[in-house]
């Protein structure tokens, strides 16, 4: 199984890149106090860093807002996941613990100011693609049961015709969410080769290291850009 970014995406966003981590054999049950402390530390650092700063004007966020506009998404209506996460924290609303795997993902995402996803690999029957939507694509919003269809020419994460994330990095689906039964997880870390490539790679490598340390998983890491548009999961 592969993770791929369609050529049409690079035609509009030529410098987009994604660090990838696939983890196998995780146990997402039980307590992980070290991960909880890591999340707390990331939240505290983020709160301090964004004191009296407008999140949407931070250069680390502006690049995603500009990319959203380039692909036809209004970032004021649909915020990139990292902007939404940091905005919440900047307002001192914190971030609840959800599960060890998700908490670790959020801790790294906040620490590096990068949008990161979590996808249950075992729920995928086809390759995971980043492409523009097709009429037959469907999406079930997180926490809901009714199916909806993406807008025409909407950038999505999709496996077959099951959309896993709408509007690029805006919102993930109920299908493929991380649960207590999840054992295999794919983590994409979205960035840009000309802006934050180094941070993407550092976040990828730290995530991989911590996954092995806390979950004893087997790993596959990768990097996707215009010159290397796909990687094995």
Secondary structure, DSSP 8 states (H G I E B T S, - for coil): -EEEE-HHHHHH-TTEEEEEEEEES----S--HHHHHHHHHHHHHHHHHTTT--GGGSHHHHHHHHHHHHTT--TTTS--HHHHHHHHHHTT-------HHHHHHHHHHHHHT-EE--EEGGG-SS-EEEEE--TT-BEEBTT---EE---TT-EEEEETTEEEEETTTTEEBSTT---TT--EEEEEEEEETTTTHHHHHHHHHHHHHHHHHHH--EEEEEEEBTTB-EEE-
